[in-house]
Amino acid sequence: MRNLVNASEPLSLETIFLIAYDLKKRGKTIGYTHGAFDLFHYGHLYLLRKSAERCDFLVVGIDSDRNIAQYKSYTRPVINEKRRLEIISELNCVGAAFINDFGANDEAHIMLGKELNAKILTAGRAYSREDGLRREAEKIKARIHWFKRNFESTSKIIDRIVQNHSQKYPNKAMEFQAR
């Protein structure tokens, strides 16, 4: 199913809930996943493609700038939430996307999955609380799918860039690391 999001005019979360409800009434399977998607890379694309294969309509929550700064670092995200939303919204495998400012934790993931009537929840293996999320998914009668992470994380990519360019640009690398 083609995505419904026009990147210049994102849908409200309430509208996405209504679309998901209508699709569910028509027998469609709703899937939900979330993430930072900061410095979008192949691992992100892999997660979204594999997630979309398991449902008829994939909804993606993009962690807000505020949430990312709390669980990653005050220097993150590199790309702001509106740009990350625009990138994700342009992918054909994504039905709809929104900025998730509820939190990047099991409770928020399950609450959003429940509100979306999602029967499929997906996460990368980097998600640290597999058992907790599995138990919570069972409460809303959703299946959880985990995808192996054989790709570099954004943090590792950033570290590699800094390391590779610190000799070429020593003053810039020191400024970056001091942040």
N, C-alpha and C positions, 0 to 999 in steps of 0.2 A: 504494500500500500504506500503510495507516494506520501512524502511528508506534507503536513498542512501548514507549516510555519513559513511565513514570508519574513525573511530576516530583517527587513526594514520595519516591520510591524509585528513583533512577537505576540503570541496569544497569551492571554492571562491564564493563570493556573486554574481559575474557576471555569474558563472556557474549555481548557484541556480536560478537566474532570467531566464536563458535560459531553464532550466528544467521546471520551472513553466509555462513559455510561451508555451512550447511544450505540456505540460499536459492540459493546458487551451484549446488549439486548438483541443485536443482530447476529449473535453467535461468534463474534470475533474474539480472539485471545489477545489480551493486553499484556504487554511486558513493560517492566520498569527497571532502569539502572541509573546510577548517578556517579559523579566523579568531578575532579577538578578540571581535567582536560586542559591543563596549562601547558603551553608549548606543545600543541597537538602533535602526536607522533604515531608511528605505526601500531604500537601497542593499544592506543586509544581506538584506532580504526578497527583493529582486530576485535576488541571487546564489543564495539557497537555492531559490527557485521554479524558476529556470532550471536549476539543478543537478539538481533532482528530475525535471525533464522528460526528462532524458537517461538515467535509470536506473529500475530497479524499486524499489530500496531505497537511500535516501541516508543515509549515516553522516556526522555532523558532529563534528569535533574542535574544542572550544572552548579557546582558549589559556588556560593557567593564569594566575593573578594574577602569579606569579613571572616567567613568560615575558614577559608584557606590560610589566611594570616594566623588564625588561632591554632590550627593543627599542623601547619608546615613550618612557617617562619614569617617574621614580620617583613622580610624582603620579597615575599611571594603574595599574590601571583605575579608572574612576569607579564602576562596578557590580562587585561581587565575583563570583567565578567560579561560586559556587553559584546566585546569582540569574540570571546569564547562562545557565547550563545550564538552569534552569527555564524561562526565556523561550523558548529554542531548542527545548526538548523539547515545548513546547505547540503547535508549528507542525505542521499536518497534512502538510506536504511533507517533514518530517524523519522518517526511519525510526527512528533512534537517535542519541543524542548522548553525548559523554563529555568530561571535562576532560583536555585534552592538556597533559601536563607534560613531554613528551619534547623539546620545542623547536619553534620556529616557523621551520623552515628546510627546504630541499629534501630533505635526508636523512631527516628525521623524517616529512615528508609522504609520501615514497616508501615508507619502511619501513612506515608504518601502512597505506598503500594496498595494499602487498603482503600484509601479514598479514590484511587484510580481503578479499583476493581481488578487489579493486576493478578493474573494467575501465574506469571513467570517473573521472577526477580533474578537479576544477574549481577555478578561482581567478579572482579579480577582476583586472582589468588593473593594479591598484595593486601587485600582487605583483611584486617588483622583479627576479626572476631567471627570466624566461620561458624563455630558452634552456636553462639548467641543468635546470630542472624538466622541460622537454620531453624532453631526453636521458635523464633518469632514468626518466621514465614509459615510454619505449620499452623500457628494460631489463626492466620487469615486464609488458610487452605491454599497457599501459593507454593509453587515449586521454586527452589533456589538452584541456580546453575552457576558453577564456578569455572572460570577459564584460567588455564595455566598461563603464567606470566613468564615468557621466555624472551622478553624484550626489556631494554633499558628503561628505567623510570625517567621522568623528567628531571628529577634531582640528580641522577647519575649523569644525564646528558649535560646539565648545567656544570656539574663538577668537571666533566671531561673538557668542556669548552674553556673553562677557567684555567685548567691545568695546561691544555694545549696552547693557550694564547698568553699565559703569564710570562713566558720567556720572551715572546715577541713584543708584548705590551706590558712590561713589568709595573709601570705606574698605574695603569688602568686596572690590572688584576688586584693590586694591593687596595685600591679604592673600593673595588667590588667586594673583596673579602672583609673589609672594614665595616661594611653596611650592616 
